[in-house]
Amino acid sequence: MRQSIIQIALLVQDYDHAIDFYVNKLNFSLIEDTVLSIHKRWVLVRPPGLSETCLLLAKAADATQKSAIGNQSGGRVFLFLHTDNFQRDYKDMLSKGIVFVRGPITETYGTVAVFKDLYGNLWDLIESNTN
């Protein structure tokens, strides 16, 4: 049996602002942007390189969902962006105004720094020692 996680839903306030952030600040590719209704779109983005997993940018539809935007993991690091060149991507992200809240530091597994996305969700930028 082979299984994989292909999409992770990420609550957003606005589709176009979220697309702009992920495509223009994090260099993700826009994989799909399909209008499903007047209020709903199917928006998939993913980082460059080999990746089966996409983020599904899901516009919050009610008060409960809106209250979770930016805090989908209760304040913990939520997503992990692996890179083959930490310094290149770290410098690029800083130049584009990405806010880092911790790091960079060297751990036993590699180099890591924590940054916030446009809504405040925490991410690790990681280059592992196995590159």
N, CA, C and O atoms as a GROMACS GRO file, in nm:
protein
  524
    1MET      N    1   0.084  -0.118   0.000
    1MET     CA    2   0.000   0.000   0.000
    1MET      C    3   0.088   0.124   0.000
    1MET      O    4   0.189   0.129   0.071
    2ARG      N    5   0.051   0.222  -0.078
    2ARG     CA    6   0.122   0.350  -0.080
    2ARG      C    7   0.020   0.461  -0.061
    2ARG      O    8  -0.078   0.470  -0.135
    3GLN      N    9   0.044   0.546   0.038
    3GLN     CA   10  -0.043   0.660   0.062
    3GLN      C   11   0.043   0.784   0.076
    3GLN      O   12   0.162   0.775   0.107
    4SER      N   13  -0.017   0.899   0.053
    4SER     CA   14   0.056   1.024   0.072
    4SER      C   15  -0.043   1.136   0.101
    4SER      O   16  -0.161   1.127   0.066
    5ILE      N   17   0.006   1.238   0.165
    5ILE     CA   18  -0.074   1.358   0.187
    5ILE      C   19  -0.047   1.448   0.066
    5ILE      O   20   0.067   1.486   0.042
    6ILE      N   21  -0.152   1.480  -0.008
    6ILE     CA   22  -0.132   1.559  -0.129
    6ILE      C   23  -0.170   1.706  -0.112
    6ILE      O   24  -0.122   1.791  -0.186
    7GLN      N   25  -0.258   1.734  -0.014
    7GLN     CA   26  -0.299   1.872   0.008
    7GLN      C   27  -0.320   1.896   0.156
    7GLN      O   28  -0.365   1.809   0.230
    8ILE      N   29  -0.285   2.017   0.199
    8ILE     CA   30  -0.310   2.062   0.335
    8ILE      C   31  -0.388   2.192   0.323
    8ILE      O   32  -0.342   2.287   0.259
    9ALA      N   33  -0.505   2.197   0.385
    9ALA     CA   34  -0.588   2.317   0.378
    9ALA      C   35  -0.531   2.423   0.474
    9ALA      O   36  -0.503   2.395   0.590
   10LEU      N   37  -0.516   2.542   0.422
   10LEU     CA   38  -0.468   2.655   0.500
   10LEU      C   39  -0.572   2.766   0.491
   10LEU      O   40  -0.600   2.817   0.382
   11LEU      N   41  -0.630   2.802   0.605
   11LEU     CA   42  -0.732   2.906   0.605
   11LEU      C   43  -0.671   3.042   0.575
   11LEU      O   44  -0.568   3.079   0.630
   12VAL      N   45  -0.738   3.116   0.486
   12VAL     CA   46  -0.693   3.249   0.447
   12VAL      C   47  -0.811   3.346   0.450
   12VAL      O   48  -0.927   3.305   0.446
   13GLN      N   49  -0.779   3.474   0.458
   13GLN     CA   50  -0.884   3.577   0.455
   13GLN      C   51  -0.923   3.612   0.312
   13GLN      O   52  -1.039   3.644   0.286
   14ASP      N   53  -0.827   3.607   0.221
   14ASP     CA   54  -0.850   3.653   0.085
   14ASP      C   55  -0.765   3.570  -0.010
   14ASP      O   56  -0.644   3.557   0.009
   15TYR      N   57  -0.827   3.515  -0.112
   15TYR     CA   58  -0.754   3.431  -0.207
   15TYR      C   59  -0.639   3.506  -0.274
   15TYR      O   60  -0.526   3.457  -0.277
   16ASP      N   61  -0.667   3.624  -0.328
   16ASP     CA   62  -0.566   3.694  -0.407
   16ASP      C   63  -0.448   3.740  -0.322
   16ASP      O   64  -0.334   3.735  -0.368
   17HIS      N   65  -0.473   3.786  -0.200
   17HIS     CA   66  -0.362   3.824  -0.112
   17HIS      C   67  -0.276   3.703  -0.077
   17HIS      O   68  -0.153   3.711  -0.074
   18ALA      N   69  -0.342   3.590  -0.052
   18ALA     CA   70  -0.268   3.468  -0.019
   18ALA      C   71  -0.186   3.420  -0.139
   18ALA      O   72  -0.070   3.382  -0.124
   19ILE      N   73  -0.246   3.421  -0.257
   19ILE     CA   74  -0.171   3.381  -0.378
   19ILE      C   75  -0.050   3.472  -0.395
   19ILE      O   76   0.060   3.424  -0.421
   20ASP      N   77  -0.069   3.601  -0.381
   20ASP     CA   78   0.041   3.696  -0.396
   20ASP      C   79   0.154   3.663  -0.298
   20ASP      O   80   0.271   3.662  -0.337
   21PHE      N   81   0.121   3.637  -0.173
   21PHE     CA   82   0.222   3.606  -0.072
   21PHE      C   83   0.300   3.479  -0.110
   21PHE      O   84   0.423   3.480  -0.114
   22TYR      N   85   0.229   3.371  -0.136
   22TYR     CA   86   0.296   3.244  -0.159
   22TYR      C   87   0.372   3.242  -0.291
   22TYR      O   88   0.480   3.181  -0.299
   23VAL      N   89   0.320   3.306  -0.393
   23VAL     CA   90   0.387   3.305  -0.523
   23VAL      C   91   0.500   3.408  -0.528
   23VAL      O   92   0.610   3.376  -0.573
   24ASN      N   93   0.476   3.528  -0.482
   24ASN     CA   94   0.575   3.636  -0.497
   24ASN      C   95   0.672   3.650  -0.381
   24ASN      O   96   0.781   3.704  -0.399
   25LYS      N   97   0.637   3.603  -0.263
   25LYS     CA   98   0.728   3.613  -0.148
   25LYS      C   99   0.800   3.482  -0.119
   25LYS      O  100   0.918   3.482  -0.085
   26LEU      N  101   0.729   3.370  -0.134
   26LEU     CA  102   0.791   3.240  -0.104
   26LEU      C  103   0.829   3.162  -0.229
   26LEU      O  104   0.881   3.051  -0.219
   27ASN      N  105   0.804   3.220  -0.347
   27ASN     CA  106   0.841   3.157  -0.474
   27ASN      C  107   0.767   3.027  -0.503
   27ASN      O  108   0.818   2.943  -0.578
   28PHE      N  109   0.649   3.009  -0.445
   28PHE     CA  110   0.567   2.892  -0.474
   28PHE      C  111   0.510   2.906  -0.615
   28PHE      O  112   0.504   3.015  -0.671
   29SER      N  113   0.468   2.794  -0.670
   29SER     CA  114   0.399   2.793  -0.798
   29SER      C  115   0.249   2.786  -0.775
   29SER      O  116   0.202   2.715  -0.686
   30LEU      N  117   0.175   2.860  -0.855
   30LEU     CA  118   0.030   2.850  -0.853
   30LEU      C  119  -0.006   2.731  -0.941
   30LEU      O  120   0.013   2.736  -1.063
   31ILE      N  121  -0.058   2.627  -0.882
   31ILE     CA  122  -0.090   2.503  -0.953
   31ILE      C  123  -0.230   2.508  -1.012
   31ILE      O  124  -0.253   2.462  -1.124
   32GLU      N  125  -0.324   2.563  -0.935
   32GLU     CA  126  -0.462   2.570  -0.982
   32GLU      C  127  -0.534   2.684  -0.912
   32GLU      O  128  -0.511   2.711  -0.795
   33ASP      N  129  -0.621   2.749  -0.987
   33ASP     CA  130  -0.710   2.852  -0.932
   33ASP      C  131  -0.842   2.842  -1.010
   33ASP      O  132  -0.860   2.906  -1.114
   34THR      N  133  -0.932   2.762  -0.957
   34THR     CA  134  -1.059   2.735  -1.023
   34THR      C  135  -1.173   2.794  -0.941
   34THR      O  136  -1.183   2.770  -0.821
   35VAL      N  137  -1.258   2.871  -1.006
   35VAL     CA  138  -1.376   2.928  -0.941
   35VAL      C  139  -1.481   2.818  -0.926
   35VAL      O  140  -1.521   2.755  -1.024
   36LEU      N  141  -1.524   2.795  -0.802
   36LEU     CA  142  -1.626   2.694  -0.775
   36LEU      C  143  -1.764   2.756  -0.755
   36LEU      O  144  -1.866   2.695  -0.788
   37SER      N  145  -1.766   2.877  -0.701
   37SER     CA  146  -1.891   2.950  -0.681
   37SER      C  147  -1.855   3.097  -0.664
   37SER      O  148  -1.739   3.135  -0.674
   38ILE      N  149  -1.955   3.180  -0.638
   38ILE     CA  150  -1.929   3.322  -0.621
   38ILE      C  151  -1.838   3.350  -0.501
   38ILE      O  152  -1.769   3.452  -0.497
   39HIS      N  153  -1.836   3.259  -0.403
   39HIS     CA  154  -1.758   3.279  -0.281
   39HIS      C  155  -1.642   3.180  -0.264
   39HIS      O  156  -1.562   3.196  -0.172
   40LYS      N  157  -1.633   3.080  -0.349
   40LYS     CA  158  -1.536   2.973  -0.325
   40LYS      C  159  -1.454   2.944  -0.450
   40LYS      O  160  -1.505   2.937  -0.561
   41ARG      N  161  -1.322   2.928  -0.426
   41ARG     CA  162  -1.228   2.889  -0.531
   41ARG      C  163  -1.146   2.770  -0.482
   41ARG      O  164  -1.130   2.750  -0.362
   42TRP      N  165  -1.096   2.692  -0.577
   42TRP     CA  166  -1.003   2.582  -0.548
   42TRP      C  167  -0.865   2.632  -0.587
   42TRP      O  168  -0.830   2.636  -0.704
   43VAL      N  169  -0.786   2.671  -0.486
   43VAL     CA  170  -0.655   2.733  -0.510
   43VAL      C  171  -0.546   2.645  -0.450
   43VAL      O  172  -0.544   2.621  -0.329
   44LEU      N  173  -0.457   2.596  -0.535
   44LEU     CA  174  -0.346   2.513  -0.492
   44LEU      C  175  -0.214   2.582  -0.524
   44LEU      O  176  -0.195   2.631  -0.635
   45VAL      N  177  -0.124   2.584  -0.428
   45VAL     CA  178   0.012   2.635  -0.447
   45VAL      C  179   0.108   2.532  -0.389
   45VAL      O  180   0.072   2.454  -0.301
   46ARG      N  181   0.231   2.534  -0.441
   46ARG     CA  182   0.332   2.444  -0.385
   46ARG      C  183   0.470   2.503  -0.406
   46ARG      O  184   0.491   2.583  -0.497
   47PRO      N  185   0.566   2.464  -0.320
   47PRO     CA  186   0.702   2.516  -0.332
   47PRO      C  187   0.771   2.462  -0.457
   47PRO      O  188   0.730   2.359  -0.512
   48PRO      N  189   0.876   2.531  -0.501
   48PRO     CA  190   0.949   2.484  -0.618
   48PRO      C  191   1.022   2.354  -0.587
   48PRO      O  192   1.053   2.324  -0.472
   49GLY      N  193   1.048   2.278  -0.689
   49GLY     CA  194   1.122   2.153  -0.672
   49GLY      C  195   1.027   2.035  -0.670
   49GLY      O  196   0.909   2.047  -0.703
   50LEU      N  197   1.080   1.923  -0.633
   50LEU     CA  198   1.001   1.800  -0.629
   50LEU      C  199   0.911   1.801  -0.506
   50LEU      O  200   0.959   1.803  -0.393
   51SER      N  201   0.782   1.800  -0.529
   51SER     CA  202   0.689   1.802  -0.417
   51SER      C  203   0.554   1.747  -0.461
   51SER      O  204   0.498   1.792  -0.561
   52GLU      N  205   0.505   1.652  -0.387
   52GLU     CA  206   0.372   1.600  -0.413
   52GLU      C  207   0.267   1.680  -0.337
   52GLU      O  208   0.150   1.679  -0.374
   53THR      N  209   0.307   1.746  -0.232
   53THR     CA  210   0.212   1.812  -0.143
   53THR      C  211   0.189   1.957  -0.184
   53THR      O  212   0.283   2.031  -0.212
   54CYS      N  213   0.062   1.995  -0.187
   54CYS     CA  214   0.023   2.133  -0.215
   54CYS      C  215  -0.049   2.192  -0.095
   54CYS      O  216  -0.105   2.119  -0.012
   55LEU      N  217  -0.047   2.323  -0.086
   55LEU     CA  218  -0.134   2.392   0.007
   55LEU      C  219  -0.263   2.426  -0.066
   55LEU      O  220  -0.260   2.480  -0.177
   56LEU      N  221  -0.375   2.395  -0.005
   56LEU     CA  222  -0.504   2.436  -0.054
   56LEU      C  223  -0.540   2.564   0.022
   56LEU      O  224  -0.570   2.559   0.142
   57LEU      N  225  -0.538   2.676  -0.047
   57LEU     CA  226  -0.571   2.803   0.017
   57LEU      C  227  -0.722   2.812   0.026
   57LEU      O  228  -0.791   2.829  -0.075
   58ALA      N  229  -0.773   2.800   0.147
   58ALA     CA  230  -0.917   2.790   0.171
   58ALA      C  231  -0.967   2.916   0.241
   58ALA      O  232  -0.930   2.943   0.356
   59LYS      N  233  -1.049   2.993   0.173
   59LYS     CA  234  -1.102   3.116   0.231
   59LYS      C  235  -1.199   3.079   0.344
   59LYS      O  236  -1.293   3.002   0.325
   60ALA      N  237  -1.174   3.138   0.462
   60ALA     CA  238  -1.259   3.112   0.577
   60ALA      C  239  -1.402   3.153   0.546
   60ALA      O  240  -1.427   3.261   0.492
   61ALA      N  241  -1.497   3.064   0.580
   61ALA     CA  242  -1.636   3.085   0.541
   61ALA      C  243  -1.727   3.129   0.654
   61ALA      O  244  -1.838   3.178   0.628
   62ASP      N  245  -1.684   3.114   0.779
   62ASP     CA  246  -1.771   3.153   0.890
   62ASP      C  247  -1.686   3.204   1.006
   62ASP      O  248  -1.563   3.206   0.997
   63ALA      N  249  -1.749   3.246   1.113
   63ALA     CA  250  -1.678   3.306   1.226
   63ALA      C  251  -1.578   3.210   1.290
   63ALA      O  252  -1.470   3.251   1.330
   64THR      N  253  -1.614   3.083   1.300
   64THR     CA  254  -1.524   2.985   1.360
   64THR      C  255  -1.397   2.972   1.277
   64THR      O  256  -1.287   2.974   1.331
   65GLN      N  257  -1.413   2.958   1.146
   65GLN     CA  258  -1.297   2.947   1.058
   65GLN      C  259  -1.216   3.076   1.059
   65GLN      O  260  -1.093   3.072   1.061
   66LYS      N  261  -1.282   3.190   1.056
   66LYS     CA  262  -1.211   3.318   1.056
   66LYS      C  263  -1.128   3.334   1.183
   66LYS      O  264  -1.019   3.391   1.178
   67SER      N  265  -1.177   3.284   1.296
   67SER     CA  266  -1.103   3.297   1.421
   67SER      C  267  -0.976   3.211   1.423
   67SER      O  268  -0.887   3.235   1.504
   68ALA      N  269  -0.968   3.111   1.335
   68ALA     CA  270  -0.852   3.022   1.330
   68ALA      C  271  -0.745   3.068   1.231
   68ALA      O  272  -0.636   3.012   1.228
   69ILE      N  273  -0.774   3.169   1.149
   69ILE     CA  274  -0.676   3.217   1.052
   69ILE      C  275  -0.553   3.265   1.126
   69ILE      O  276  -0.562   3.346   1.219
   70GLY      N  277  -0.438   3.214   1.087
   70GLY     CA  278  -0.312   3.252   1.147
   70GLY      C  279  -0.278   3.177   1.274
   70GLY      O  280  -0.170   3.197   1.331
   71ASN      N  281  -0.367   3.092   1.319
   71ASN     CA  282  -0.342   3.018   1.442
   71ASN      C  283  -0.398   2.876   1.431
   71ASN      O  284  -0.457   2.824   1.526
   72GLN      N  285  -0.379   2.815   1.316
   72GLN     CA  286  -0.434   2.683   1.294
   72GLN      C  287  -0.368   2.576   1.379
   72GLN      O  288  -0.422   2.466   1.391
   73SER      N  289  -0.254   2.605   1.437
   73SER     CA  290  -0.184   2.504   1.517
   73SER      C  291  -0.168   2.548   1.662
   73SER      O  292  -0.084   2.494   1.734
   74GLY      N  293  -0.248   2.644   1.705
   74GLY     CA  294  -0.241   2.687   1.845
   74GLY      C  295  -0.111   2.756   1.882
   74GLY      O  296  -0.071   2.752   1.998
   75GLY      N  297  -0.045   2.818   1.785
   75GLY     CA  298   0.078   2.892   1.812
   75GLY      C  299   0.207   2.814   1.792
   75GLY      O  300   0.315   2.870   1.806
   76ARG      N  301   0.196   2.688   1.759
   76ARG     CA  302   0.316   2.607   1.730
   76ARG      C  303   0.355   2.623   1.584
   76ARG      O  304   0.275   2.668   1.502
   77VAL      N  305   0.479   2.585   1.553
   77VAL     CA  306   0.517   2.578   1.413
   77VAL      C  307   0.422   2.481   1.346
   77VAL      O  308   0.397   2.371   1.395
   78PHE      N  309   0.368   2.526   1.233
   78PHE     CA  310   0.261   2.452   1.166
   78PHE      C  311   0.310   2.378   1.042
   78PHE      O  312   0.271   2.264   1.017
   79LEU      N  313   0.395   2.443   0.965
   79LEU     CA  314   0.440   2.386   0.839
   79LEU      C  315   0.592   2.394   0.831
   79LEU      O  316   0.654   2.478   0.896
   80PHE      N  317   0.652   2.305   0.753
   80PHE     CA  318   0.797   2.291   0.747
   80PHE      C  319   0.839   2.297   0.601
   80PHE      O  320   0.805   2.210   0.521
   81LEU      N  321   0.914   2.402   0.568
   81LEU     CA  322   0.960   2.423   0.430
   81LEU      C  323   1.106   2.381   0.422
   81LEU      O  324   1.195   2.448   0.476
   82HIS      N  325   1.131   2.270   0.354
   82HIS     CA  326   1.266   2.218   0.338
   82HIS      C  327   1.333   2.289   0.220
   82HIS      O  328   1.269   2.313   0.118
   83THR      N  329   1.461   2.320   0.234
   83THR     CA  330   1.537   2.384   0.128
   83THR      C  331   1.670   2.312   0.107
   83THR      O  332   1.722   2.248   0.198
   84ASP      N  333   1.722   2.323  -0.013
   84ASP     CA  334   1.854   2.267  -0.041
   84ASP      C  335   1.964   2.371  -0.022
   84ASP      O  336   2.082   2.339  -0.034
   85ASN      N  337   1.924   2.497   0.010
   85ASN     CA  338   2.022   2.603   0.032
   85ASN      C  339   1.963   2.706   0.127
   85ASN      O  340   1.896   2.800   0.085
   86PHE      N  341   1.989   2.687   0.255
   86PHE     CA  342   1.930   2.772   0.358
   86PHE      C  343   1.966   2.918   0.338
   86PHE      O  344   1.877   3.004   0.336
   87GLN      N  345   2.093   2.948   0.322
   87GLN     CA  346   2.137   3.089   0.312
   87GLN      C  347   2.073   3.160   0.194
   87GLN      O  348   2.030   3.274   0.207
   88ARG      N  349   2.066   3.095   0.080
   88ARG     CA  350   2.004   3.154  -0.039
   88ARG      C  351   1.858   3.191  -0.010
   88ARG      O  352   1.816   3.304  -0.036
   89ASP      N  353   1.782   3.095   0.043
   89ASP     CA  354   1.640   3.118   0.065
   89ASP      C  355   1.614   3.212   0.181
   89ASP      O  356   1.522   3.293   0.176
   90TYR      N  357   1.694   3.202   0.285
   90TYR     CA  358   1.680   3.292   0.400
   90TYR      C  359   1.701   3.437   0.356
   90TYR      O  360   1.622   3.525   0.390
   91LYS      N  361   1.809   3.462   0.281
   91LYS     CA  362   1.837   3.598   0.234
   91LYS      C  363   1.728   3.648   0.139
   91LYS      O  364   1.688   3.764   0.146
   92ASP      N  365   1.682   3.561   0.051
   92ASP     CA  366   1.575   3.599  -0.042
   92ASP      C  367   1.447   3.635   0.034
   92ASP      O  368   1.382   3.734   0.003
   93MET      N  369   1.413   3.555   0.132
   93MET     CA  370   1.291   3.580   0.210
   93MET      C  371   1.304   3.710   0.289
   93MET      O  372   1.208   3.788   0.295
   94LEU      N  373   1.419   3.735   0.349
   94LEU     CA  374   1.440   3.862   0.420
   94LEU      C  375   1.424   3.980   0.326
   94LEU      O  376   1.364   4.081   0.362
   95SER      N  377   1.479   3.968   0.205
   95SER     CA  378   1.472   4.079   0.108
   95SER      C  379   1.330   4.106   0.064
   95SER      O  380   1.299   4.216   0.016
   96LYS      N  381   1.242   4.007   0.078
   96LYS     CA  382   1.102   4.023   0.039
   96LYS      C  383   1.011   4.056   0.157
   96LYS      O  384   0.888   4.057   0.144
   97GLY      N  385   1.073   4.084   0.272
   97GLY     CA  386   0.996   4.127   0.388
   97GLY      C  387   0.937   4.018   0.474
   97GLY      O  388   0.852   4.045   0.558
   98ILE      N  389   0.981   3.894   0.456
   98ILE     CA  390   0.933   3.786   0.541
   98ILE      C  391   0.987   3.809   0.682
   98ILE      O  392   1.105   3.839   0.700
   99VAL      N  393   0.900   3.794   0.782
   99VAL     CA  394   0.937   3.816   0.921
   99VAL      C  395   0.980   3.684   0.984
   99VAL      O  396   0.903   3.587   0.988
  100PHE      N  397   1.104   3.681   1.033
  100PHE     CA  398   1.156   3.565   1.105
  100PHE      C  399   1.145   3.594   1.254
  100PHE      O  400   1.187   3.699   1.301
  101VAL      N  401   1.089   3.499   1.327
  101VAL     CA  402   1.070   3.516   1.471
  101VAL      C  403   1.176   3.442   1.553
  101VAL      O  404   1.192   3.468   1.672
  102ARG      N  405   1.248   3.347   1.490
  102ARG     CA  406   1.357   3.274   1.555
  102ARG      C  407   1.458   3.231   1.452
  102ARG      O  408   1.425   3.198   1.338
  103GLY      N  409   1.584   3.231   1.496
  103GLY     CA  410   1.688   3.173   1.414
  103GLY      C  411   1.758   3.273   1.328
  103GLY      O  412   1.735   3.394   1.342
  104PRO      N  413   1.843   3.229   1.240
  104PRO     CA  414   1.874   3.088   1.214
  104PRO      C  415   1.966   3.029   1.322
  104PRO      O  416   2.050   3.098   1.381
  105ILE      N  417   1.947   2.902   1.345
  105ILE     CA  418   2.033   2.829   1.438
  105ILE      C  419   2.070   2.695   1.375
  105ILE      O  420   2.002   2.645   1.286
  106THR      N  421   2.180   2.639   1.424
  106THR     CA  422   2.223   2.507   1.379
  106THR      C  423   2.183   2.406   1.486
  106THR      O  424   2.221   2.418   1.602
  107GLU      N  425   2.108   2.307   1.443
  107GLU     CA  426   2.066   2.197   1.530
  107GLU      C  427   2.137   2.070   1.482
  107GLU      O  428   2.206   2.072   1.381
  108THR      N  429   2.120   1.963   1.554
  108THR     CA  430   2.184   1.838   1.515
  108THR      C  431   2.135   1.790   1.379
  108THR      O  432   2.209   1.723   1.307
  109TYR      N  433   2.012   1.823   1.343
  109TYR     CA  434   1.954   1.778   1.216
  109TYR      C  435   1.978   1.874   1.100
  109TYR      O  436   1.957   1.837   0.985
  110GLY      N  437   2.022   1.998   1.130
  110GLY     CA  438   2.045   2.094   1.023
  110GLY      C  439   2.029   2.238   1.068
  110GLY      O  440   2.031   2.267   1.188
  111THR      N  441   2.012   2.327   0.973
  111THR     CA  442   1.994   2.469   1.000
  111THR      C  443   1.846   2.503   0.989
  111THR      O  444   1.778   2.458   0.896
  112VAL      N  445   1.796   2.582   1.084
  112VAL     CA  446   1.653   2.611   1.088
  112VAL      C  447   1.629   2.753   1.136
  112VAL      O  448   1.705   2.806   1.218
  113ALA      N  449   1.524   2.814   1.084
  113ALA     CA  450   1.475   2.943   1.132
  113ALA      C  451   1.323   2.938   1.123
  113ALA      O  452   1.267   2.866   1.040
  114VAL      N  453   1.257   3.015   1.208
  114VAL     CA  454   1.111   3.017   1.212
  114VAL      C  455   1.062   3.150   1.156
  114VAL      O  456   1.106   3.256   1.199
  115PHE      N  457   0.969   3.142   1.060
  115PHE     CA  458   0.912   3.263   1.003
  115PHE      C  459   0.760   3.258   1.009
  115PHE      O  460   0.699   3.152   1.030
  116LYS      N  461   0.699   3.376   0.989
  116LYS     CA  462   0.554   3.387   0.987
  116LYS      C  463   0.505   3.407   0.845
  116LYS      O  464   0.568   3.477   0.765
  117ASP      N  465   0.392   3.346   0.813
  117ASP     CA  466   0.330   3.375   0.685
  117ASP      C  467   0.248   3.503   0.699
  117ASP      O  468   0.251   3.567   0.804
  118LEU      N  469   0.175   3.540   0.597
  118LEU     CA  470   0.105   3.668   0.598
  118LEU      C  471  -0.002   3.676   0.705
  118LEU      O  472  -0.044   3.787   0.739
  119TYR      N  473  -0.047   3.564   0.758
  119TYR     CA  474  -0.150   3.566   0.863
  119TYR      C  475  -0.095   3.536   1.001
  119TYR      O  476  -0.168   3.545   1.100
  120GLY      N  477   0.033   3.500   1.010
  120GLY     CA  478   0.093   3.474   1.140
  120GLY      C  479   0.118   3.328   1.170
  120GLY      O  480   0.175   3.297   1.275
  121ASN      N  481   0.078   3.236   1.081
  121ASN     CA  482   0.112   3.095   1.102
  121ASN      C  483   0.263   3.081   1.103
  121ASN      O  484   0.333   3.145   1.025
  122LEU      N  485   0.313   2.997   1.192
  122LEU     CA  486   0.458   2.976   1.204
  122LEU      C  487   0.504   2.860   1.116
  122LEU      O  488   0.441   2.755   1.109
  123TRP      N  489   0.616   2.884   1.049
  123TRP     CA  490   0.680   2.788   0.960
  123TRP      C  491   0.826   2.771   1.000
  123TRP      O  492   0.888   2.865   1.048
  124ASP      N  493   0.879   2.652   0.981
  124ASP     CA  494   1.023   2.631   0.986
  124ASP      C  495   1.078   2.634   0.844
  124ASP      O  496   1.023   2.571   0.754
  125LEU      N  497   1.187   2.706   0.824
  125LEU     CA  498   1.269   2.696   0.704
  125LEU      C  499   1.387   2.609   0.745
  125LEU      O  500   1.462   2.644   0.836
  126ILE      N  501   1.403   2.495   0.678
  126ILE     CA  502   1.502   2.395   0.722
  126ILE      C  503   1.590   2.349   0.605
  126ILE      O  504   1.541   2.319   0.496
  127GLU      N  505   1.719   2.346   0.632
  127GLU     CA  506   1.812   2.272   0.546
  127GLU      C  507   1.870   2.161   0.632
  127GLU      O  508   1.942   2.187   0.728
  128SER      N  509   1.838   2.038   0.596
  128SER     CA  510   1.887   1.927   0.678
  128SER      C  511   2.032   1.897   0.648
  128SER      O  512   2.084   1.935   0.543
  129ASN      N  513   2.096   1.827   0.739
  129ASN     CA  514   2.236   1.789   0.723
  129ASN      C  515   2.254   1.683   0.616
  129ASN      O  516   2.368   1.654   0.578
  130THR      N  517   2.146   1.626   0.566
  130THR     CA  518   2.156   1.518   0.468
  130THR      C  519   2.154   1.570   0.325
  130THR      O  520   2.153   1.489   0.232
  131ASN      N  521   2.155   1.703   0.304
  131ASN     CA  522   2.157   1.758   0.167
  131ASN      C  523   2.286   1.724   0.097
  131ASN      O  524   2.306   1.762  -0.018
   0.00000   0.00000   0.00000
